[in-house]
């Protein structure tokens, strides 16, 4: 009898391990035990979600029961949320109240995070701070060598992000100095650039949207941020739908799923229908097989295949700009976008067809010649982008060998570029079929 019981026990244990899918339960780790106790003291208890490490997404939350559409995934009490209200109730409050011109809600939250991290063991928020990432992969944190490998217009937006954070740091230095009475050390060393960069990334990548009423002690920028411990372990998937909002009745931030999730699988939420460039810019990651992903065509690439001697060239560019057809021109999983084809149709209008530009913008076919030329140029642009992407992927693989310290950042750009390549190759096939259908 004993023997058979042992065998079924082993069998059951093996089955249980397999059913965890690709997630490894991490709830036994000390930092999560402390975080759960800290949240329990603030009124939050949850027995269905477990911190886990997943092969594809890294750290996330796994469910211990099957979830159906309409189920409540998580309900986090107001006491657990970190908002500007939390900051004003701390020792920073009186300094913020009297500082002129008023600081932004964003800087108030950044200041609080830096101060609490610096307080170490003395911080009431230590159990939460201990599970926050130590480093981030938003473009602001990327080296120049890595940023230069990003596609346009993401490269430009990455530079803008770096400038924004740097200007935020410079403009906040005087306010940081005013906090000197609260610190034994010099505020210049507590609130240095890397501390602000870390705090800014924490807020940019992890806050939930929660509208707060305007306070006079803050500048007029919208006060819409809340950090949500434990809830912010939920990862993004473009293939799920959720309903997320603060519930005034229960005074809790609640997330309800509109999708099913099997027992022991990772629970996902959706940050919005973002393409990979936006996900990388705002959150520092890319989603593979993202249905919303696009490859953008820059204005330089758009004009590359049109003769500079075309007398109407400047007029055509002017029309495209005036009617907002000069940007957000893309290739997607279903081929070139309507906007891209329309812009190229207008640029392909012959001298005798130029008067029909309004009809072109409405999507009318002007002539067989115009249609064929448009498809031919779209295919050329697509092939140019394929070659460019392949060239960058080669550069990345060479850099990965020589720059060990940049390996993680390079892998991120590589993932983005590989997804781009798949989209462009799919578009090339679609264009080939369209060309055959029109000839």
C-alpha positions as CSV (number, residue, x, y, z in Angstrom):
1,X,0.0,0.0,0.0
2,X,2.7,2.4,1.0
3,X,4.5,1.9,-2.3
4,X,1.5,2.8,-4.4
5,X,0.7,5.9,-2.3
6,X,4.3,7.1,-2.9
7,X,3.9,6.7,-6.6
8,X,0.6,8.5,-6.9
9,X,2.1,11.3,-4.6
10,X,5.0,11.6,-7.0
11,X,2.7,11.6,-10.0
12,X,0.5,14.3,-8.4
13,X,3.5,16.4,-7.6
14,X,4.8,16.1,-11.1
15,X,1.4,17.1,-12.6
16,X,1.2,20.1,-10.2
17,X,4.7,21.3,-11.4
18,X,3.7,21.0,-15.0
19,X,0.5,22.9,-14.5
20,X,2.5,26.0,-13.5
21,X,3.1,26.5,-17.2
22,X,6.3,28.5,-17.7
23,X,6.0,30.4,-14.4
24,X,8.2,29.8,-11.3
25,X,6.4,30.7,-8.1
26,X,8.3,33.4,-6.2
27,X,6.0,34.1,-3.3
28,X,8.4,32.3,-0.9
29,X,11.0,35.1,-1.5
30,X,11.6,37.3,1.5
31,X,10.9,40.6,-0.4
32,X,7.4,39.3,-1.4
33,X,6.6,38.0,2.0
34,X,7.4,41.4,3.5
35,X,5.4,43.2,0.7
36,X,2.4,41.0,1.3
37,X,2.5,41.6,5.1
38,X,2.9,45.4,4.5
39,X,-0.1,45.3,2.2
40,X,-2.1,43.2,4.6
41,X,-1.5,45.9,7.3
42,X,-3.0,48.4,4.9
43,X,-6.1,46.3,4.2
44,X,-5.2,44.3,1.1
45,X,-5.3,40.6,1.0
46,X,-5.3,38.4,-2.0
47,X,-5.0,34.6,-2.2
48,X,-5.4,34.2,-5.9
49,X,-2.4,36.0,-7.3
50,X,1.2,34.9,-6.8
51,X,4.4,36.7,-7.8
52,X,6.3,34.5,-10.3
53,X,9.1,34.6,-12.8
54,X,8.0,33.9,-16.4
55,X,10.2,32.8,-19.3
56,X,8.8,35.3,-21.8
57,X,7.9,38.3,-19.7
58,X,10.1,38.2,-16.6
59,X,8.5,39.0,-13.3
60,X,4.7,38.9,-13.2
61,X,1.6,37.6,-11.4
62,X,0.2,34.1,-11.8
63,X,-3.4,33.1,-10.8
64,X,-4.1,30.1,-8.6
65,X,-7.6,29.8,-9.9
66,X,-9.1,30.0,-13.4
67,X,-10.4,33.5,-14.2
68,X,-13.5,34.1,-16.3
69,X,-14.5,37.2,-18.3
70,X,-16.0,39.7,-15.8
71,X,-13.9,38.4,-12.8
72,X,-12.2,40.9,-10.5
73,X,-8.5,40.4,-10.9
74,X,-7.3,42.7,-8.1
75,X,-8.8,45.3,-5.7
76,X,-6.2,47.5,-4.1
77,X,-7.4,49.7,-1.2
78,X,-6.7,53.5,-1.4
79,X,-4.4,53.2,1.6
80,X,-1.9,51.1,-0.5
81,X,-1.7,53.7,-3.3
82,X,1.1,56.2,-3.5
83,X,-0.2,59.6,-4.7
84,X,0.6,63.3,-4.4
85,X,-1.7,63.1,-1.3
86,X,0.8,60.7,0.3
87,X,3.6,63.1,-0.5
88,X,1.8,66.1,1.1
89,X,1.2,64.1,4.3
90,X,4.9,63.3,4.6
91,X,7.7,65.6,5.9
92,X,8.0,66.9,2.3
93,X,4.5,68.5,2.5
94,X,5.4,71.8,4.2
95,X,8.4,72.3,1.8
96,X,6.1,71.8,-1.3
97,X,3.4,74.0,0.2
98,X,5.7,77.0,0.5
99,X,7.8,76.6,-2.7
100,X,7.3,79.1,-5.4
101,X,6.8,78.7,-8.4
102,X,4.8,75.5,-7.4
103,X,6.4,72.1,-8.3
104,X,4.6,69.7,-10.7
105,X,2.8,66.6,-9.3
106,X,5.4,64.6,-11.2
107,X,8.4,66.2,-9.4
108,X,6.6,65.9,-6.0
109,X,6.3,62.1,-6.6
110,X,9.9,61.8,-7.9
111,X,11.2,63.7,-4.8
112,X,9.2,61.4,-2.5
113,X,10.6,58.2,-4.1
114,X,14.2,59.5,-4.0
115,X,13.8,60.6,-0.3
116,X,12.2,57.3,0.7
117,X,14.8,55.2,-1.1
118,X,17.5,57.3,0.6
119,X,15.9,56.7,4.1
120,X,16.5,53.0,3.6
121,X,15.3,51.0,6.7
122,X,13.5,54.1,8.1
123,X,11.2,54.4,5.2
124,X,7.5,53.3,5.7
125,X,7.5,52.4,2.0
126,X,10.6,50.1,2.2
127,X,8.7,46.8,1.4
128,X,7.5,48.4,-1.8
129,X,10.7,50.1,-2.7
130,X,12.6,46.8,-2.3
131,X,10.6,45.2,-5.1
132,X,10.9,48.1,-7.6
133,X,13.4,47.6,-10.4
134,X,16.9,48.9,-9.7
135,X,17.4,49.8,-13.3
136,X,15.1,50.5,-16.3
137,X,15.3,50.2,-20.1
138,X,13.4,53.3,-21.2
139,X,15.3,55.2,-24.0
140,X,16.4,57.8,-21.4
141,X,18.6,55.1,-19.8
142,X,20.1,53.9,-23.1
143,X,23.6,54.7,-24.2
144,X,24.1,56.9,-27.3
145,X,25.4,53.8,-29.3
146,X,22.1,52.0,-28.6
147,X,19.8,54.9,-29.3
148,X,21.5,55.4,-32.7
149,X,20.3,51.9,-33.7
150,X,16.6,52.7,-33.1
151,X,14.3,53.4,-36.1
152,X,13.1,56.8,-37.0
153,X,11.0,58.5,-35.5
154,X,11.7,56.6,-32.2
155,X,15.3,57.8,-32.3
156,X,14.1,61.4,-32.3
157,X,11.6,60.7,-29.5
158,X,14.3,59.0,-27.4
159,X,16.4,62.1,-27.7
160,X,13.4,64.2,-26.7
161,X,12.9,62.0,-23.6
162,X,16.6,62.4,-22.6
163,X,16.2,66.2,-23.0
164,X,12.9,66.2,-21.0
165,X,14.4,64.4,-18.0
166,X,17.6,66.5,-18.1
167,X,15.6,69.7,-18.1
168,X,13.4,68.4,-15.3
169,X,16.6,67.8,-13.2
170,X,18.1,71.2,-13.9
171,X,14.8,73.1,-13.2
172,X,14.3,71.2,-9.9
173,X,17.8,71.7,-8.4
174,X,16.8,74.8,-6.4
175,X,13.7,73.0,-5.0
176,X,15.9,70.0,-4.0
177,X,18.3,72.4,-2.2
178,X,15.4,73.8,-0.2
179,X,15.0,70.3,1.4
180,X,18.4,70.5,3.0
181,X,17.1,70.7,6.6
182,X,15.6,67.2,6.2
183,X,18.9,65.6,5.3
184,X,22.2,65.0,7.1
185,X,24.0,64.7,3.7
186,X,24.2,67.3,1.0
187,X,21.0,67.3,-1.1
188,X,23.2,67.5,-4.2
189,X,24.4,63.9,-3.6
190,X,20.9,62.6,-2.5
191,X,19.1,64.2,-5.5
192,X,21.6,63.6,-8.2
193,X,20.8,63.0,-11.9
194,X,20.8,59.2,-11.7
195,X,18.4,59.3,-8.7
196,X,15.9,61.5,-10.7
197,X,16.3,59.3,-13.8
198,X,15.4,56.2,-11.7
199,X,12.4,58.0,-10.0
200,X,11.1,59.4,-13.3
201,X,11.3,55.9,-15.0
202,X,9.5,54.4,-12.0
203,X,6.6,56.8,-12.4
204,X,6.6,56.7,-16.2
205,X,6.5,52.9,-16.4
206,X,4.5,52.0,-13.4
207,X,1.8,54.5,-12.5
208,X,-1.9,53.9,-13.0
209,X,-4.2,56.7,-14.2
210,X,-6.1,58.2,-11.3
211,X,-7.4,61.8,-11.5
212,X,-6.9,64.0,-8.4
213,X,-8.5,67.4,-7.8
214,X,-6.2,70.4,-8.6
215,X,-4.3,71.7,-5.6
216,X,-2.8,75.2,-5.4
217,X,0.5,73.9,-4.1
218,X,1.1,72.2,-7.4
219,X,1.7,73.6,-10.9
220,X,-1.1,73.3,-13.5
221,X,0.2,70.0,-15.0
222,X,-2.5,67.3,-14.6
223,X,-2.3,65.3,-11.3
224,X,-3.2,61.9,-12.6
225,X,-0.6,59.5,-11.2
226,X,-0.8,56.7,-8.6
227,X,1.7,54.0,-7.8
228,X,0.0,50.7,-7.0
229,X,2.2,48.2,-5.1
230,X,1.6,44.6,-6.1
231,X,-0.8,45.5,-8.9
232,X,2.1,47.0,-10.8
233,X,3.6,43.5,-11.1
234,X,0.9,42.7,-13.8
235,X,2.5,42.6,-17.2
236,X,1.1,43.9,-20.5
237,X,-0.4,41.8,-23.3
238,X,-1.9,43.4,-26.5
239,X,-4.3,40.4,-26.7
240,X,-6.3,40.9,-23.5
241,X,-9.0,43.4,-22.4
242,X,-9.5,44.8,-19.0
243,X,-11.5,47.4,-17.2
244,X,-9.5,49.4,-14.7
245,X,-10.7,52.3,-12.5
246,X,-10.9,53.6,-9.0
247,X,-14.1,52.4,-7.4
248,X,-15.6,55.3,-5.3
249,X,-17.8,52.8,-3.3
250,X,-15.1,50.4,-2.2
251,X,-12.4,53.1,-2.2
252,X,-10.1,50.7,-4.1
253,X,-8.4,50.6,-7.4
254,X,-10.0,47.7,-9.3
255,X,-9.1,45.7,-12.4
256,X,-11.7,43.4,-14.0
257,X,-10.7,41.1,-16.8
258,X,-12.7,40.6,-20.0
259,X,-10.6,37.6,-21.0
260,X,-10.2,34.1,-19.6
261,X,-7.1,32.9,-17.8
262,X,-6.3,29.3,-16.9
263,X,-5.2,28.2,-13.4
264,X,-1.4,28.8,-12.8
265,X,-1.1,31.0,-15.9
266,X,0.3,34.5,-16.0
267,X,-2.4,37.2,-15.6
268,X,-2.1,40.0,-18.1
269,X,-3.5,43.5,-18.4
270,X,-3.5,45.8,-21.4
271,X,-1.8,49.2,-21.2
272,X,-3.6,50.2,-24.4
273,X,-3.4,49.4,-28.2
274,X,0.2,50.6,-28.4
275,X,2.7,49.7,-31.1
276,X,6.2,48.4,-30.1
277,X,7.8,51.8,-30.6
278,X,5.4,53.4,-28.1
279,X,5.9,50.4,-25.7
280,X,9.6,50.8,-25.8
281,X,9.4,54.6,-25.4
282,X,7.0,54.6,-22.5
283,X,7.7,51.3,-20.7
284,X,11.1,50.0,-21.9
285,X,9.9,46.7,-23.5
286,X,8.5,45.3,-26.7
287,X,5.7,42.7,-27.2
288,X,6.4,40.0,-29.7
289,X,3.7,39.4,-32.4
290,X,2.0,42.6,-31.4
291,X,-1.0,43.1,-33.6
292,X,-0.7,46.9,-33.2
293,X,2.9,47.1,-34.4
294,X,3.9,49.3,-37.3
295,X,7.0,50.3,-39.2
296,X,7.1,54.1,-39.7
297,X,8.2,55.7,-43.0
298,X,10.2,58.9,-42.4
299,X,9.7,61.9,-44.7
300,X,13.2,61.4,-46.1
301,X,12.4,57.9,-47.1
302,X,9.0,58.9,-48.5
303,X,10.6,61.4,-50.9
304,X,13.6,59.3,-51.8
305,X,12.0,57.8,-55.0
306,X,10.5,61.0,-56.4
307,X,12.4,63.1,-59.0
308,X,13.5,66.4,-57.4
309,X,12.9,68.0,-60.9
310,X,9.1,67.4,-60.6
311,X,7.8,71.0,-60.9
312,X,4.9,70.3,-58.6
313,X,7.0,68.5,-55.9
314,X,6.9,71.4,-53.4
315,X,3.2,72.0,-53.9
316,X,2.5,68.2,-53.3
317,X,4.6,68.2,-50.1
318,X,2.8,71.4,-49.0
319,X,-0.6,69.7,-49.6
320,X,0.5,66.6,-47.7
321,X,1.6,68.7,-44.7
322,X,-1.5,70.8,-44.7
323,X,-3.8,67.7,-44.7
324,X,-1.7,65.8,-42.1
325,X,-0.5,63.2,-44.6
326,X,3.2,63.7,-44.0
327,X,3.6,61.8,-40.7
328,X,2.4,58.5,-39.2
329,X,2.8,56.7,-42.5
330,X,3.3,53.0,-41.8
331,X,3.6,49.4,-42.9
332,X,1.7,46.9,-40.7
333,X,0.9,43.2,-40.6
334,X,-1.7,43.9,-43.3
335,X,0.7,45.8,-45.6
336,X,1.1,49.5,-46.3
337,X,-1.4,51.7,-44.5
338,X,-4.1,53.6,-46.4
339,X,-2.4,56.8,-45.3
340,X,0.9,55.7,-46.8
341,X,-0.6,54.7,-50.1
342,X,-2.6,57.9,-50.3
343,X,0.5,60.1,-49.7
344,X,2.4,58.1,-52.4
345,X,-0.5,58.3,-54.8
346,X,-0.5,62.1,-54.4
347,X,3.3,62.3,-55.0
348,X,2.9,60.1,-58.1
349,X,0.3,62.3,-59.8
350,X,1.4,63.3,-63.3
351,X,1.5,66.9,-64.4
352,X,-1.8,66.4,-66.2
353,X,-3.4,64.8,-63.1
354,X,-2.3,67.3,-60.4
355,X,-5.7,69.1,-60.4
356,X,-7.2,65.8,-59.0
357,X,-5.3,66.0,-55.7
358,X,-8.4,66.5,-53.6
359,X,-9.9,63.3,-55.1
360,X,-6.7,61.5,-54.4
361,X,-6.8,62.4,-50.7
362,X,-10.3,61.0,-50.5
363,X,-9.1,57.7,-51.8
364,X,-10.3,57.9,-55.5
365,X,-8.3,56.0,-58.1
366,X,-7.1,58.6,-60.7
367,X,-5.5,56.4,-63.4
368,X,-4.0,52.9,-63.9
369,X,-0.6,54.5,-64.4
370,X,-0.9,56.3,-61.0
371,X,-2.0,53.1,-59.3
372,X,0.9,51.1,-60.7
373,X,3.5,53.7,-60.0
374,X,2.3,54.0,-56.4
375,X,2.6,50.2,-55.9
376,X,6.0,50.2,-57.5
377,X,7.3,52.9,-55.2
378,X,5.7,51.4,-52.1
379,X,7.5,48.2,-52.9
380,X,10.8,50.0,-53.4
381,X,10.4,51.8,-50.0
382,X,9.5,48.4,-48.4
383,X,12.6,46.8,-49.8
384,X,14.8,49.7,-48.8
385,X,13.5,49.4,-45.2
386,X,14.1,45.6,-45.2
387,X,17.7,46.2,-46.2
388,X,18.2,48.9,-43.7
389,X,16.7,46.8,-40.9
390,X,18.9,43.8,-41.8
391,X,21.9,46.1,-41.8
392,X,21.1,47.3,-38.3
393,X,20.5,43.7,-37.1
394,X,24.0,42.9,-38.3
395,X,25.4,45.9,-36.4
396,X,23.6,44.8,-33.3
397,X,25.0,41.2,-33.5
398,X,28.5,42.6,-33.9
399,X,28.1,45.0,-30.9
400,X,26.7,42.3,-28.7
401,X,30.0,40.5,-29.1
402,X,32.2,43.5,-28.4
403,X,30.1,45.4,-25.8
404,X,29.2,43.0,-23.0
405,X,27.8,45.8,-20.8
406,X,25.2,46.8,-23.4
407,X,24.0,43.3,-24.1
408,X,20.5,43.7,-22.4
409,X,19.9,47.1,-24.1
410,X,21.0,45.8,-27.5
411,X,18.8,42.7,-27.1
412,X,15.8,45.0,-26.6
413,X,16.5,47.0,-29.8
414,X,17.2,43.7,-31.6
415,X,13.7,42.4,-30.6
416,X,12.1,45.6,-31.9
417,X,14.0,45.4,-35.2
418,X,13.2,41.7,-35.7
419,X,9.5,42.4,-35.3
420,X,9.9,45.3,-37.8
421,X,11.6,42.9,-40.3
422,X,8.7,40.4,-40.0
423,X,6.2,43.2,-40.7
424,X,8.1,44.4,-43.7
425,X,8.6,40.9,-45.2
426,X,4.8,40.3,-44.8
427,X,4.1,43.7,-46.5
428,X,6.5,42.8,-49.3
429,X,4.5,39.6,-50.0
430,X,1.2,41.6,-49.9
431,X,2.6,44.2,-52.3
432,X,3.8,41.5,-54.7
433,X,0.2,40.0,-54.7
434,X,-1.3,43.4,-55.3
435,X,1.1,44.1,-58.1
436,X,0.2,40.9,-59.8
437,X,-3.5,41.6,-59.4
438,X,-3.2,45.0,-61.1
439,X,-1.0,44.0,-64.1
